[in-house]
Structure formats: C-alpha cells, structure tokens
Amino acid sequence: MGEQPLTALIIGAGFAGIAAAIKLREVGIDDFIIAEKTGGISGTWYDNTYPGAACDVPSHLYSYSFAPNPNWSRRFSPAYEIRKYAEDIVEAYDLNKHIRANTEILSARFDEDLAVWSVKTSKGEIITTRFLITSVAILGTPNWPRIKGADSFEGKQIHSARWDKDLNLTNKRVAVIGSAASAVQIVPKIAKICKQVSVLQRTANWIVPRMDRSYSSFEKTLFKHLPFTMKFTRLAMQAYLEYVFFRVFNKQGWVNRLFKRNADKYRVRKIKDEDLRRKLTPDYPIGCKRILLSDDYYDTLLQDNVELITHGIERITPRGIKFNNGKTIKADILIYTTGFKATEFLTQIDLTGLGGAKLSDWRANPKAHKGLVIENMANAFFLLGPNTGLGHASMILMIEAQMPYMLQLIQRVKPGQYFSVKPEAVKAYNQDIQARLSTSIWATSCQSWYKTKDGSIPTLWPNPTYSYKRMMRNVVWDEYVISG
C-alpha cells in the first residue's frame, strides 16, 4: 500500500456511476476510477439490446436534469438512443480517462487502521481507495428459471438481457417464456419475421397504452433553441407521474379505480375474442405488479403466427416444450423474458467491512440507510440501494437526489478517517419505510419481483420522488460516527 490511495473507486459505468463521477469533478475531486466489467457504458442499456428494447419512462425525464437532450427521437427512447446519450455525456464531461473497461471488481476489504478499501479486480490488480461507490444495477442479474429438461434442448436458448446480436429469427419457431415488460417489447418486433411465436404466460399483466410517438423536427428545434420548452416538458411529465400515476400505487382509491377501468376498456377494445381476453385479464389489483406500457402487444397477439399459452410447463424437450395439460409445441429458439433477481443485491462482489462484517450475510435481509449507506460498510455508498426503486417514475430522479448526501459525507471525512452509520438509525429508518409500504398496493397478495419470499419489500421507495430529494438534501450527523 505504498501508493497514495484514490479518493474514490466507482463500480459500474451506468447512469448512477456516471452521475457520481460528474458530481465528484464538480467539487474538485479528480482522483477516481470507474471500474466497468463490460466493454461499454450505460449499464442496463448496454446489456439490453433485444429487439424493441426501450425505456418505459418518457425520454425527457430519463436524462440528467443538468444535461437535457433536445434530440430525442421519440417520446419513449429506444435503448440504443439512451446508450448513445450516456456515451455523449461521458465524452462531454471528459470521463473516458477515468473509465477502466472490462474490469470486474471481485472483492474489497476495509482496513480500519488505514481507513481505506483494498479492492481486488478481475485483472489481478489491488486498488486502494478511501471511498467505495457501487452503482451496480438492481436489474442487472438475469433470472434464469429452473425448468426440467432445459439442458436437453437442441436449439438456441437466450435471455432477453443477454441478447445475441447475431441471432437469426427469420422463419424460426420461437417460444417466449415470460410475458412481462421485456416480452411486450420483444414479441411485436419478432412476430414480423418469425414463422411462429408462442408466448408462454404464467400471470396476466395490467397493460395500458404507451402513447408513444416521434418528436417532430419543429419540436426538436424548439427544444434546442428555446430550452425552457424542454424544461417545461420534463416538469409536466414529472408532475403527471408524481401526482397521478403514483396514486395508483399509494392507496386503492379513486385514481386506482380509474386506471383499472381504463385498462379494462383498452383490453376490451383490442381483444374481441372472449377466451383470449379472459386469459389476458389479471386477477390481482392494478399496480401490485409492474404496470406495462404497450401500443402494439395486444394487436400482435391477434396475428395468425402468434399464440398465447397459459398452461404450465411440464418440461422442455429436445425440440420444443411439453405442457402440464399434455399439449406440446415445437421450437427452434427459446427466449427467456423472465426478468431479474431484483431482491438479490450486489451478488457479484465479496465485500468485508468493519469487524469482518460480510455483505454476503447482509443480503439475507438487505437494509440500507436512506437507500445509500449500509451498516458496517464504512466509507461506502451503494447508489440505488434497497428501497430506492420506483414503480412510477424515472430512476434518474433518485440518482440525482443521492448526490448531495454522498458529497457531504465525502467532504466531511478527512484522510485517515471513516464514517459509519449507527445501527439504531438504520433500524428506525427501515421500520418507517416498511410501515409506509405495508399500506401500499405493492403489499397486497400478488407475487412480484418487488418482494422477498417473506413478503417484505426491499426494493421500492414508498413515496413520490420529490420527498426522497427533500430527505437527501442534508446529512443528519447524529446518525453517523466518524472514526480514525
């Protein structure tokens, strides 16, 4: 440890990691590294390149408030455009020199005597840093279901988050396992070229119109030359999501009933076949699971080469799938749109904190203080940690809200010192969060990726995003101990 330690090591070059780097530079901190395990940046948007991949949050809200983009092509941006935006931001803020691509962080251990983290990379390096900042995506670890016979399948099997750009789907028989967020984007695209698409649905989803459209040249010119029009557009989108859409989840009141009524009308208008409509009708409250946005999924299910199957899978066969009612289908390719392990935080990294505390033990009951700091993990920040996820708005809002809080801690703690959060502060904060969540729509009986097996919800923020921003403006120093 002869070398001077870095001030910060940022793990992950997604939107949170990029924001952290920009804000460190703004306060004069330039000795940091961004370690990115892949060959590119933008995190989720670098991983998800499947046909139809796009954001479910309006473009002008899914961008940094300090770096608006007047050139979005659509109201809801496709994945490649979001990735390009992130790359442009990195270029504009001169961050490339800080990024180490293809560098996975394997483990890190905190040295209490020196008040530094000793970090081991996949390249065999040991990096020392005063502060550790993780920005690993919650939706980053694909969920591969365990299905009997999967190893016997002779065709190609692929997860939507690990798409193969060379995969040829033309005139192929494809089975899409799963029918949620990524499926409603993939199926309409691949149905145009596949011989047959079988959509395997376990649970019906609430689907509402996406109302996507292209931005006209006139609109983009206004955004570019009259920036206040872009700011107004962003604020209007945020106001709608915060004050209307959020109410769907908050309580089962009149807004929730209105959304349900509109979703039912949309389904009835699109699906005339009563049997198919019955299969597509959810049996749980709207908002309990993620509400899906699509303008063309229902239409696609009506195509002659598309079939919706709701029977359970008995097993995968070498050339297809057998269902528990005896029905079989043939398939050349299996596409898993089965989501992510959202409640399993930072499974790729072995962290050891104060007194030998292990992050692996913490994962069994993940709790963070204000979604950013974990007990016994000194001088460490976990961007978009437990209970910062949203079911209604842009995660960029949560990322930006965390920056002032993080910078206050970094600037307060001097070299040779370290901060740690008090256990009683973590306990009190999380009791309040779970109490708020217990009255939300997410706590009702349906199964979702928001919950753990015991019914707790470690993923979601229970209030509008502006309340999180207000909470994160100032550190409450009585909740911390500064040592060393």
C-alpha positions in Angstrom: 0.0 0.0 0.0 2.8 2.4 -0.8 0.8 4.2 -3.4 -1.4 7.1 -2.4 -5.0 5.7 -2.3 -7.6 7.1 -4.7 -10.3 9.3 -3.2 -13.0 7.1 -4.8 -13.5 3.9 -6.8 -16.8 3.8 -8.6 -18.1 0.3 -9.5 -20.2 0.5 -12.7 -20.4 2.9 -15.6 -24.2 3.1 -15.7 -26.2 6.2 -15.1 -25.6 6.3 -11.4 -21.8 5.8 -11.8 -21.6 8.5 -14.4 -23.6 10.9 -12.3 -21.3 10.2 -9.3 -18.2 10.9 -11.4 -19.6 14.2 -12.7 -20.5 15.4 -9.2 -17.1 14.4 -7.8 -15.4 16.5 -10.5 -17.7 19.4 -9.7 -16.3 19.6 -6.1 -12.8 19.3 -7.3 -12.2 15.5 -6.8 -10.4 14.1 -9.8 -8.5 11.1 -8.4 -11.1 8.4 -9.0 -11.6 5.4 -11.2 -14.8 4.0 -12.8 -14.4 0.2 -13.0 -16.8 -1.3 -15.6 -17.0 -5.0 -16.0 -18.3 -4.8 -19.6 -16.7 -3.3 -22.7 -19.1 -0.3 -22.8 -21.0 2.1 -20.7 -24.7 2.9 -19.8 -25.2 -0.2 -17.6 -28.7 -1.6 -18.2 -28.8 -0.1 -21.7 -25.5 -1.7 -22.7 -26.8 -5.1 -21.6 -30.3 -4.9 -23.0 -30.1 -4.9 -26.8 -33.1 -7.2 -27.6 -35.5 -6.2 -30.4 -37.8 -3.4 -29.3 -35.8 -2.5 -26.2 -36.9 0.9 -25.0 -37.4 2.9 -21.8 -40.8 2.9 -20.0 -40.2 6.4 -18.8 -40.5 9.4 -21.1 -37.2 10.4 -22.7 -37.0 13.9 -21.3 -37.4 12.6 -17.8 -34.9 9.7 -18.3 -32.0 12.1 -18.7 -30.0 14.2 -16.3 -31.6 17.5 -15.3 -28.2 19.2 -15.7 -27.7 17.7 -19.2 -31.0 17.8 -21.2 -31.1 16.3 -24.6 -33.2 18.2 -27.3 -32.6 15.4 -29.9 -34.7 12.5 -28.5 -36.4 11.0 -31.5 -39.4 9.7 -29.6 -41.4 10.2 -26.5 -40.1 6.9 -25.2 -36.5 6.4 -26.3 -35.2 3.1 -27.8 -32.3 1.5 -25.9 -29.6 2.4 -28.5 -30.5 6.1 -28.2 -30.2 6.0 -24.4 -26.9 4.3 -24.7 -25.7 7.0 -27.1 -26.9 9.7 -24.7 -24.8 8.2 -21.9 -21.8 7.9 -24.2 -22.2 11.6 -25.2 -22.3 12.6 -21.6 -19.1 10.7 -20.8 -17.5 12.5 -23.7 -18.8 15.9 -22.8 -17.6 15.7 -19.2 -14.3 14.1 -20.2 -14.8 11.0 -18.2 -13.3 8.4 -20.5 -9.9 8.9 -18.9 -11.4 7.7 -15.6 -13.1 4.5 -17.0 -11.4 1.1 -16.9 -13.5 -1.1 -19.2 -13.6 -4.9 -18.9 -12.6 -4.6 -15.2 -14.8 -6.5 -12.8 -14.5 -5.9 -9.1 -14.3 -9.2 -7.3 -13.8 -8.3 -3.7 -13.0 -5.4 -1.4 -11.9 -5.3 2.3 -11.9 -2.3 4.5 -8.8 -1.6 6.6 -9.8 0.2 9.8 -6.3 1.3 10.7 -5.6 3.0 7.4 -9.3 3.9 6.7 -9.1 2.6 3.1 -10.7 -0.1 1.0 -8.4 -2.7 -0.6 -10.1 -3.7 -3.8 -9.3 -6.8 -6.0 -10.1 -6.7 -9.7 -10.6 -9.5 -12.3 -7.2 -8.5 -13.8 -5.4 -9.3 -10.6 -4.9 -5.7 -9.5 -5.2 -4.4 -6.0 -6.6 -0.8 -5.8 -6.7 1.1 -2.6 -9.3 3.8 -2.2 -10.7 6.0 0.6 -14.3 5.7 -0.6 -16.1 2.9 -2.4 -19.1 3.8 -4.6 -21.1 1.0 -6.1 -23.5 1.7 -8.9 -24.4 -1.9 -9.9 -27.8 -2.1 -11.5 -30.7 -3.7 -9.5 -32.0 -5.0 -12.8 -28.6 -6.5 -13.7 -28.6 -10.2 -12.8 -30.8 -12.2 -15.2 -33.3 -14.6 -13.6 -33.0 -17.9 -15.4 -35.9 -20.2 -14.3 -35.1 -23.8 -13.5 -37.2 -25.8 -15.9 -37.0 -29.6 -16.2 -35.3 -30.7 -19.4 -33.8 -27.4 -20.3 -30.4 -28.9 -20.8 -31.8 -31.3 -23.4 -33.0 -28.6 -25.8 -31.2 -28.8 -29.1 -31.9 -25.2 -30.2 -30.7 -21.8 -29.0 -31.7 -20.6 -25.5 -31.2 -16.9 -24.7 -32.2 -14.4 -22.0 -33.5 -11.0 -23.1 -30.8 -9.3 -21.1 -28.0 -11.3 -22.8 -29.1 -10.9 -26.4 -27.0 -12.3 -29.2 -26.9 -9.7 -32.0 -26.1 -12.5 -34.5 -29.3 -14.5 -33.6 -31.3 -15.1 -36.8 -35.0 -15.3 -36.1 -36.2 -15.2 -39.7 -38.8 -18.0 -40.3 -38.0 -19.6 -37.0 -40.4 -21.1 -34.4 -39.8 -19.2 -31.2 -41.1 -19.7 -27.7 -41.0 -16.7 -25.5 -41.0 -17.8 -21.8 -42.5 -14.9 -19.8 -45.0 -12.2 -20.7 -43.9 -9.1 -18.7 -42.0 -5.9 -19.5 -39.4 -7.1 -22.0 -41.8 -9.6 -23.6 -44.3 -6.9 -24.6 -41.5 -5.1 -26.3 -39.9 -8.2 -28.0 -43.0 -10.0 -29.2 -44.3 -7.3 -31.5 -40.9 -7.0 -33.2 -40.0 -10.6 -33.7 -43.6 -11.6 -34.8 -42.9 -9.7 -38.0 -40.2 -12.1 -39.1 -40.8 -15.4 -37.2 -42.7 -18.3 -38.6 -44.4 -18.9 -35.3 -44.2 -17.1 -31.9 -45.6 -18.9 -28.8 -45.9 -16.6 -25.8 -45.9 -18.5 -22.5 -47.8 -16.5 -19.9 -47.8 -17.5 -16.2 -49.7 -14.5 -15.0 -51.7 -11.9 -16.9 -50.4 -8.3 -16.7 -52.1 -5.0 -16.5 -51.3 -3.2 -19.7 -52.1 0.4 -20.6 -51.5 2.3 -23.8 -47.9 3.6 -24.2 -49.0 6.6 -26.3 -45.5 6.7 -27.9 -44.8 8.9 -30.9 -42.0 10.6 -32.8 -40.9 14.1 -32.0 -41.3 16.4 -35.0 -38.4 18.4 -36.4 -40.3 21.5 -35.2 -40.5 20.2 -31.6 -36.8 19.3 -31.6 -35.9 22.8 -32.9 -37.9 24.3 -30.1 -36.2 22.1 -27.5 -32.8 23.1 -28.9 -33.2 26.9 -29.3 -35.8 27.5 -26.6 -34.6 25.3 -23.7 -37.4 26.4 -21.4 -39.8 24.4 -23.6 -37.7 21.2 -22.9 -37.7 22.0 -19.2 -41.5 22.5 -19.2 -41.9 19.2 -21.0 -39.8 17.5 -18.4 -41.7 19.1 -15.5 -45.1 18.2 -17.0 -44.0 14.6 -17.3 -42.8 14.5 -13.8 -45.9 16.2 -12.4 -48.1 13.6 -14.2 -46.1 10.6 -12.9 -45.8 12.0 -9.3 -49.3 13.3 -8.8 -51.4 11.0 -10.9 -49.6 7.7 -11.7 -48.1 7.4 -8.2 -51.6 7.4 -6.7 -52.3 4.1 -8.4 -49.9 2.5 -6.0 -50.3 4.6 -2.9 -53.8 3.5 -2.0 -56.7 1.7 -3.6 -58.6 5.0 -4.1 -60.4 6.6 -7.0 -57.3 7.1 -9.1 -56.5 3.4 -8.9 -60.1 2.5 -9.8 -59.9 5.0 -12.8 -56.7 3.4 -14.1 -58.2 -0.1 -13.7 -61.3 1.0 -15.6 -59.2 2.5 -18.5 -57.0 -0.6 -18.6 -60.1 -2.9 -18.8 -61.6 -0.7 -21.6 -58.3 -0.8 -23.5 -58.3 -4.7 -23.3 -61.9 -5.0 -24.4 -61.4 -2.6 -27.3 -58.4 -4.5 -28.6 -59.3 -8.1 -27.8 -62.7 -9.2 -29.1 -62.2 -12.9 -28.5 -63.7 -13.6 -25.1 -61.5 -16.6 -24.3 -58.3 -14.7 -25.2 -59.5 -11.7 -23.3 -60.1 -13.9 -20.2 -56.6 -15.2 -20.4 -55.2 -11.6 -20.5 -57.3 -10.4 -17.6 -55.3 -10.1 -14.3 -56.8 -11.4 -11.1 -55.0 -9.0 -8.8 -55.2 -5.2 -8.1 -53.7 -2.9 -10.7 -50.3 -1.7 -9.6 -49.5 -4.6 -7.4 -47.1 -5.8 -10.1 -45.4 -3.6 -12.6 -47.9 -1.9 -15.0 -46.9 -2.5 -18.6 -47.0 0.1 -21.4 -47.6 -1.0 -25.0 -49.4 0.2 -28.0 -49.0 -3.0 -30.1 -48.8 -6.0 -27.8 -52.5 -6.8 -27.9 -52.6 -6.4 -31.7 -49.7 -8.7 -32.1 -51.4 -11.5 -30.1 -54.1 -11.4 -32.8 -51.8 -12.3 -35.6 -52.1 -15.8 -37.2 -48.5 -16.7 -36.4 -48.7 -15.8 -32.7 -50.2 -17.9 -29.9 -50.7 -17.2 -26.2 -50.3 -20.2 -24.0 -51.2 -20.1 -20.3 -50.7 -23.8 -19.4 -47.8 -24.6 -17.0 -44.6 -26.1 -18.4 -44.1 -29.7 -17.6 -40.7 -29.9 -19.3 -38.6 -28.7 -22.1 -37.9 -31.3 -24.8 -35.0 -31.5 -27.2 -37.2 -29.8 -29.9 -39.8 -27.9 -28.0 -41.9 -27.7 -24.9 -44.4 -30.1 -23.2 -47.1 -28.5 -21.0 -48.9 -30.0 -18.0 -52.1 -30.5 -20.0 -50.3 -32.8 -22.4 -50.0 -30.2 -25.2 -46.7 -29.8 -27.0 -45.2 -27.2 -29.2 -42.1 -27.3 -31.4 -39.5 -24.6 -31.1 -36.2 -23.7 -32.7 -35.3 -21.0 -30.2 -36.3 -20.3 -26.6 -36.3 -16.6 -25.4 -36.4 -16.1 -21.7 -38.1 -12.8 -20.7 -38.1 -13.8 -17.0 -36.7 -10.6 -15.6 -34.0 -10.1 -13.0 -33.1 -11.1 -9.4 -34.1 -7.7 -8.2 -34.1 -8.5 -4.4 -30.5 -10.0 -4.5 -28.2 -7.0 -4.1 -24.6 -7.0 -5.3 -24.2 -10.8 -5.6 -21.1 -10.4 -7.8 -18.9 -8.7 -5.2 -17.4 -10.0 -1.9 -17.3 -7.1 0.5 -15.8 -7.2 4.0 -16.4 -4.2 6.2 -16.0 -3.2 9.9 -15.1 -6.0 12.3 -15.2 -8.5 9.4 -18.8 -7.9 8.6 -19.7 -9.6 5.3 -22.1 -8.2 2.6 -23.0 -11.8 1.9 -24.6 -12.1 5.4 -26.4 -8.8 4.9 -28.0 -9.9 1.7 -30.3 -12.3 3.6 -32.1 -9.2 5.0 -31.0 -6.2 2.9 -31.5 -2.9 4.6 -29.8 0.4 3.9 -29.9 3.8 5.5 -31.8 6.1 3.1 -31.1 3.7 0.3 -27.4 4.7 0.2 -25.4 3.5 3.2 -25.1 0.1 4.8 -24.4 -0.7 8.4 -20.7 -1.7 9.0 -19.7 -0.8 5.4 -17.6 2.2 6.3 -16.8 4.9 3.7 -19.0 3.1 1.2 -22.0 4.2 -0.8 -24.5 1.9 -2.5 -26.2 4.0 -5.2 -29.8 3.0 -5.8 -29.6 0.6 -2.9 -32.5 -1.0 -1.1 -35.8 0.8 -1.2 -34.9 3.3 -3.9 -36.7 1.5 -6.8 -39.7 3.1 -8.4 -42.8 1.8 -9.9 -43.9 5.1 -11.4 -41.1 7.5 -12.3 -37.5 7.9 -13.5 -34.6 6.4 -11.6 -32.6 9.4 -12.7 -34.5 11.5 -10.2 -33.4 9.1 -7.4 -29.8 9.1 -8.6 -29.6 12.9 -8.6 -31.2 13.1 -5.2 -28.4 10.9 -3.7 -25.6 13.0 -4.9 -25.7 15.9 -2.4 -25.9 13.5 0.5 -22.9 11.4 -0.7 -20.8 14.5 -1.4 -21.5 15.9 2.1 -20.1 12.7 3.7 -17.1 12.6 1.4 -16.2 16.2 2.1 -16.7 15.9 5.8 -14.5 12.8 6.3 -10.8 13.6 6.2 -7.9 11.3 5.1 -7.3 8.7 7.8 -11.0 8.9 9.0 -14.0 6.9 8.1 -17.7 7.2 8.7 -20.2 4.5 9.7 -23.9 4.7 10.2 -25.4 4.0 13.6 -27.4 0.7 13.8 -30.3 2.4 15.5 -30.6 4.9 12.7 -30.8 2.1 10.1 -33.4 0.3 12.2 -35.6 3.3 12.7 -35.4 4.4 9.1 -36.3 0.9 7.8 -39.1 0.4 10.2 -40.7 3.6 8.9 -40.1 2.6 5.3 -41.8 -0.9 5.7 -44.7 0.7 7.7 -45.3 3.0 4.7 -45.0 0.2 2.2 -47.4 -2.0 4.3 -50.4 0.1 3.3 -49.4 0.4 -0.4 -50.8 -1.6 -3.3 -47.4 -3.4 -3.6 -48.1 -5.1 -0.2 -51.3 -6.9 -1.4 -51.4 -10.6 -2.2 -49.9 -10.8 -5.7 -46.4 -12.1 -6.3 -43.9 -9.7 -7.8 -40.2 -9.1 -8.1 -40.6 -6.3 -5.7 -41.0 -8.7 -2.8 -38.9 -11.3 -1.0 -40.3 -14.7 -0.1 -41.3 -13.5 3.4 -43.4 -10.7 1.9 -41.1 -7.7 2.8 -40.3 -5.2 0.1 -36.6 -4.2 0.0 -36.8 -2.7 -3.5 -39.3 0.2 -3.6 -39.5 3.7 -2.4 -43.0 4.2 -1.0 -43.4 7.9 -1.6 -43.1 10.4 -4.6 -39.5 11.1 -5.6 -39.6 14.8 -4.5 -39.9 13.6 -0.9 -36.8 11.5 -1.3 -35.0 14.5 -2.8 -36.0 16.6 0.2 -34.8 14.0 2.7 -31.4 13.7 1.0 -30.6 17.4 0.9 -28.7 17.3 4.3 -26.9 14.6 6.3 -28.2 14.2 9.8 -24.8 13.9 11.5 -26.2 12.4 14.7 -26.9 9.3 12.7 -23.2 8.7 12.0 -20.0 8.1 13.8 -16.7 9.5 12.3 -13.7 7.4 13.5 -9.9 7.4 13.0 
